[in-house]
Amino acid sequence: MIGRRLRDNPRAVVGVATGSTPVGVYRALAAHRARGLATEQARFVALDEYVGLDPDHPQSYRRFLIENVVEPLGAEPSQLIVPAGWRADPVAAARDFEESITELGGVDLQVLGIGRNGHIGFNEPTSSLSSRTRLKTLSDVTRHDNARFFGSLADVPVHCLTQGLGTIRDAREIVLVALGEAKAAAIAAAVEGPLSALCPASSLQLHPRVTVIVDAAAASQLGLTDYYRFVEAQDRWAESMIGAETA
């Protein structure tokens, strides 16, 4: 899906998430580059960044995205836009980042992961469903989950800059990827639960074009999996009929 966007529009703006789950996505995308995918004109927009980390800190999201997205795709660091959590005034940095997305014309396709507590970006439970890029305080759940990337829990920053839920939903298309049983409750709440600030990802129900990609373990608490498989089969049938008519 990402490769198609970049082939159809070499100047596409792709929103990129951090964390362990999207790494496989980026590796697969790098394989497209080997088959001729061009990224020289693309722009990549981060979801969030820790406050107080140097941009070259081993656990900064800027560094993560350069190592896992920019370099494998043959792009330049100047093609990546990240909230400047290292600036002395993070509130101004959040405002400037929001404006930079507007100047780019918006995000064409946003890649998302999901936290165990249903957060997307760093929008923790009770985040405003219409929020914009802003300074946020991380929850204990999120900090404990991210502690494995740091020396200890005490090393995990308490604050971050994150795109808001409203900012994320401005993307023209969204792809959310989740793997493993630890994400099953969050996926069920996001996809089948009520629209609620307690599960920030449920706000994606308001978006007209979202694809949720999960493995069997992450899908294990969904109640309508038989229906989803039926819909997928019908979509494939429709695509085959369209292909037959245009052949």
Rosetta blueprint (number, residue, H / E / L):
1 M L
2 I H
3 G H
4 R H
5 R H
6 L H
7 R H
8 D H
9 N L
10 P L
11 R L
12 A L
13 V E
14 V E
15 G E
16 V E
17 A L
18 T L
19 G L
20 S L
21 T H
22 P H
23 V H
24 G H
25 V H
26 Y H
27 R H
28 A H
29 L H
30 A H
31 A H
32 H H
33 R H
34 A H
35 R L
36 G L
37 L L
38 A L
39 T L
40 E L
41 Q L
42 A L
43 R E
44 F E
45 V E
46 A E
47 L L
48 D E
49 E E
50 Y E
51 V L
52 G L
53 L L
54 D L
55 P L
56 D L
57 H L
58 P L
59 Q L
60 S L
61 Y H
62 R H
63 R H
64 F H
65 L H
66 I H
67 E H
68 N H
69 V H
70 V H
71 E L
72 P L
73 L L
74 G L
75 A L
76 E L
77 P H
78 S H
79 Q H
80 L E
81 I E
82 V L
83 P L
84 A L
85 G L
86 W L
87 R L
88 A L
89 D L
90 P H
91 V H
92 A H
93 A H
94 A H
95 R H
96 D H
97 F H
98 E H
99 E H
100 S H
101 I H
102 T H
103 E H
104 L H
105 G L
106 G L
107 V L
108 D L
109 L E
110 Q E
111 V E
112 L E
113 G L
114 I L
115 G L
116 R L
117 N L
118 G L
119 H L
120 I E
121 G L
122 F L
123 N E
124 E L
125 P L
126 T L
127 S L
128 S L
129 L L
130 S L
131 S L
132 R L
133 T L
134 R E
135 L E
136 K E
137 T E
138 L L
139 S L
140 D H
141 V H
142 T H
143 R H
144 H H
145 D H
146 N H
147 A H
148 R H
149 F H
150 F L
151 G L
152 S L
153 L H
154 A H
155 D H
156 V L
157 P L
158 V L
159 H E
160 C E
161 L E
162 T E
163 Q L
164 G L
165 L H
166 G H
167 T H
168 I H
169 R H
170 D L
171 A L
172 R L
173 E E
174 I E
175 V E
176 L E
177 V E
178 A E
179 L L
180 G L
181 E H
182 A H
183 K H
184 A H
185 A H
186 A H
187 I H
188 A H
189 A H
190 A H
191 V H
192 E L
193 G L
194 P L
195 L L
196 S E
197 A L
198 L L
199 C E
200 P H
201 A H
202 S H
203 S H
204 L H
205 Q H
206 L H
207 H L
208 P L
209 R L
210 V E
211 T E
212 V E
213 I E
214 V E
215 D L
216 A L
217 A L
218 A L
219 A L
220 S L
221 Q L
222 L L
223 G L
224 L L
225 T H
226 D H
227 Y H
228 Y H
229 R H
230 F H
231 V H
232 E H
233 A H
234 Q H
235 D H
236 R H
237 W H
238 A H
239 E H
240 S H
241 M H
242 I H
243 G H
244 A H
245 E H
246 T H
247 A L
